[in-house]
Amino acid sequence: MFAAFILFGTEAAVLVAGLTLAAIIAVAVADRDDGAFEVATPGAGVPGGVLVIVLAPIEDPRTAGVLAAIGDPSRPEAGDRGLLLLAPARSRAIDRWTDDLESARYESQRVLTVSMATMAAAGVEAEGRVGDGDVVQAAEDVLRSYAATEVVVVARAREFERPIAELERRLDRPLRRIVVEGGEA
């Protein structure tokens, strides 16, 4: 840009800067990794089991029972370490632009608390975390350090179809979906 400015003037420098920016954006988009998630390998000090992505609160004991059956340690594919509930802190675009993520975190904490309480009332042990607002990114973040044997998504019907399809495409392990309607399975 500096050489273009010196040799050809301001217009040439702006043109070179624009072309450079376009090239950087093209390389960044082309380098985007949409491959399979990197999932932690089970071993000493690496927690694992069934990852449950909670996009709607688990309020029904029947849903908790279904999750307990999926995470049953006697099932070889379930692993022997339990359930991890992940509640993404979903926010609106305007909230992200204004850095007002407090309400999204509060709502995800509420969903997680209700879900954990329902699981505890049903006698099911589980851990819980709040994750990134992007469902796919939240799952990817957790799977780097959590050796999930399978992933379960709890959501209302016809909600989050795109991120669930993206998860299914990028996961190298089973993905199940539990549909809840108005809090019931």
N, C-alpha and C positions, 0 to 999 in steps of 0.2 A: 504494500500500500504506500509505504514511504517513497519507494522508488518511482511508482506511478505518479505520485503527487509531485515529486521533483521534476520528472521528465515530461509529464503530460498535463499536469494541473489537477485541480480539485475534482472535476467530473470523472477523470480516469481513476483517481484514488477511491472515490465512492463506488464506482463500478467494480473495481478489484475487491473491495471490502464486501460488497453484496455477493459476488461470485464465491468468495471464500466462505462466507456464512452459509450460502446454499450448499456448498460442498460438505461443510461440517455437518449440517442437518441431514444430508443424504447419507453420509457415512454412519451417523448415529442411528438413523432409522433402519438401515440395512444391517447393522450390527446387533439389533434388538434380539435378545434370546427368547424364543418362544418354544424351546425344546422342553424335554421332560424336566421336572423338578429334581433338584439335588436333595435326596432324602438321607438323613443321618443313618449310619449303620449301627445296628444294635451292638451293645457292648458295655463294658464297665463304665459307669458314670454317664451313660447316655440313656435318658428316659425314653420310653416308648410305649406303644399300645395302640389304641384306636383314637384317631383325631376326630372330634365332633365339631363341625363348624356350625355355630348357632346363629342363624339369620332371623329366626323367630323364637320367642321364648318357649321353653319346654315347661308347660303348665299342667300337663296331663300325666298322671302316674302310669298310664298305659304306654306312653311314649318313653318314659323313663325305663319301664320294663323292657321295651324293645331294645333300647340302648344297652341295658344290662345284659341282655341275651347276646347282643353283638359283641360286647366286650368281655364275655364270659371267658375266664382264663383256661377253661377246659377245652375250648375251641382252639385248635392249633394255629389257625390263621389270625386269631385275635391277639396273640402275644400274651404275655403274662404280667403286664405291668399296668393295666387299667385304662381309664378314659381321660382324655384331655379335652375340655370344652373351650373353644375359641370363639369369642364374640368380636367380630370386626367393628371398629368405631366408624360406622358409615356416616358421612356428612353430605350436606348439599354443596354444590359447586360454589355458591356465594360464600358459604362458611369457610371453605378452603382458601378462597381468594382473600378473605379478610382475616385469616388465621384465627377464626372463632370456632375452635374444635371442642370447646368445653361441653356444649350440649350433646355432641355426638359421643364423646367419651362417657358422659353421664348416662345416655340412653343405652350404650353398649354395656355399661356396668349394671344397669337395671336388668337388662335381658340376661346377663350372665348370673346375677344374683338370684333372680326368679328361677332360672334353669338349675342352678346348683342346689337351691332349696328344694325343688321338686325331686331332684335326683337323691338328695339326702333323705327326704321323707319316704322315698321308695326303697331306702336301704342300699343305694348304689353309691359307691365311693368314686369321686371324680375330682380332678383339678380343674382350675379355670384360669383363662387369660383373656385380656383385651388385646386386640391386634390392630394392624393398619386398617384404614378405612376402605381400601381396595381389597375385596374378598380374595382375589387371586394372590395379591402381594402378601396379605396376611397369612395365607396358607403356606406360601413359599418361605416366608420368614420363619415360621414355626417348624416346618419340615427340615430345615437345615440343622436343627438341633434336637429334633424329636423323631425317634425311629418309629414312625407310624406303620402299622401293618395294613391298615385300611383307613379310608376317610369316609365319614358320614356327614351329610349336609342336612340340617333341619331347617326347613323353610316353608312358607305358605305356598299354596298352589300358584303356579305361573309367576312367581317372583324370582328374580335373580337368575333367569334362564341363561343369559349370556355368560355370566361368570361361572355358573355351574358347568356349562358346556366346556368352557375354557379349562376348568379344573380337570374335568374328565379327560379331555384331550391331552393334557400335560402330565397327568399322573401315571405312574407305572405300576399302580396297585389298585385294588378295587375301590370304587366310589359308590356309595349308596345314598339314596335320597329318602328322607322321611318327610312326608308332607303333613303339615299341621294346618288346620282350618280354625281360625279364631281361637287358637290356643289348644285345640284338640287334634288328636291323630286320626 
